[in-house]
Amino acid sequence: MGKWTARLAQKTNAPATQRTDRTDKSGVPSVLAVACGEGDRVFPLGGEAAQRAAPELPNTAAVAWEDGDIARYQARLARMLRWGWPIAEAEQHADRLVNRDREADERVSCIDCKHYRPRHCGNYRHAGLNVADVGRDLATLLQHCPGHQPLR
């Protein structure tokens, strides 16, 4: 056992678990290395069980984009790049907004609002904010904003 694991075992009086060759090599205890006892419940971590349990949602990302989708994507991407966003973030958010449009999601983003300027909301009081400063995290958040007005 490592120094910290030994101290934790002393502090909590927890029984030591069996280690496997795999965890011995990594030096990190792993819950995946613990064998299930007879009365233990096993929870699926993913794979087929997760797919069976998940509701069927349309995969709009797998469908070919139409001309309108491409035009909206390019306009949003150009706007965010002009505002100084890193290209990877701008592409990711523009793609997410196209998928949102295709799924008819009612939530909006500051990127598509006529009141938004980089890091600033011109309609912050009506939007329910206390200050006009808007960080990138809030600007990319899909939300129901009462102060939103589309660019179109």
N, C-alpha and C positions, 0 to 999 in steps of 0.2 A: 504494500500500500504506500501511496505517496504521503508526504508530510501533512498536507492539508486534509486528506481523506482520513488519516489516522486521528487528527485533532477533532474532526467532525464526529467520528465514531465515539471518541471519548466524551464529547460534549453532549451528544444526543443519546448515548447508550443504545444506538441502533445496531442490530446484528449485522455483521459483515456479510457481504454477498459474495458468491462465487464469481471469480473472474475467468474470462476465456482467453484463448491465445490472441484473439483479435484485440481485446481491450488491454492486454498486457503490452502489446506492441505500441499502441497509441498512447498509453499513459493516461487515458481519460476514462473514467467510469462511464458505462453506457447502460441505459435501461433496456436497450435492445439485446444486451448480452445476458440478461437474467432470464432463466428458464421459468416457464409458467408452472405454478403448483397445481395440484388437483382441483382446488376450489377457486382458483383465480379466473376472473373474467377476462376475455381477450377482446380488445377493441381494435377494429380494423384501422390501419393508418392511411389507407387510400387504395388506389387500384380499382379493381372491379367492384368491390363492395361499396366504395364511395360513389362510383358511377351509377350503381343500381339505386342508391339512396337519394341521389341528387335529382331534383325535378328536371324534366326535359325543357331546356331553353333553346330558342333558335340560335344557331351559331352564325351571326351576321358577319363575323370576321372572315368566314370561309367563302362567302358569296362575293362574286366579282363586283367591283365598284362601278357605279354608273358615272356619266359625265358630271352630273351635279355633285356627286360625292367627291370626285377628284377636284373640282373647282373649289368647293368649300375647304377641303384639306389644304390645297395650295394657298388659298387666301389666308387661312389661319396660320399656317406655317410661316408665310412671308411676314405677317403682322408680328408674330412672336419673335422672329429673328430680327426684325427691324427694332424691336423693343429691347434687344440684347439678351434674349434667352439662349442658353446653350442648345445647339442643334439637336442633340439626343432628347432633351426634355421637350423641346418644341415639337419634334416629330411624334413623340409618344402621346403628348396631350392632344395634338391635332387628330391623330388616329383615334384616340378615345372619344373625341367629340363627334367624329364621323359615325362611329359605332353607336353612340348615343342617339344621333339623329335617325339612324336606320331602325333603332329599336323603339322609337317614339317615346323616349324618356322625357318627362316633363322638367327635369332638373336643368339648371342653366349654369354657365361658367362666366366668370368675369371677362374672359377673352372675347366673348361674343356680345358684350354690353357696350353701348355707345358712351357710357359714362366712365369707363375704365381707361386709364392711362397707366403706363408702367409704375407699379407700386402706389397707385393713387386711385381712389374712387371719388368721382365728382358728385355722386348722389348718395354719399355714405349715410346721411341721416335717414333718408327714406328706406335705405337698405337695412337699417337697424344696427348700424355700427356707431361706435362712440368717436372714432377718429377716421380720418380719410386715408390713412396709411393701410395699404393692402399688400401683404407679402405674397410671394409666389405660391406658397402652399394654399392660401385662401383663394388666390386667383384661379388655381387649377381645380379647386374642389367643386364637384357637381352638387348643387344645392338649390333650394327653393328660395329665391331672393325677391322680396317685394319691390325693390328698387330697380330691378333689371329691365332694361329696354334693349331689344335686339338692334343690331347694326343695320339690318336691311332697310 
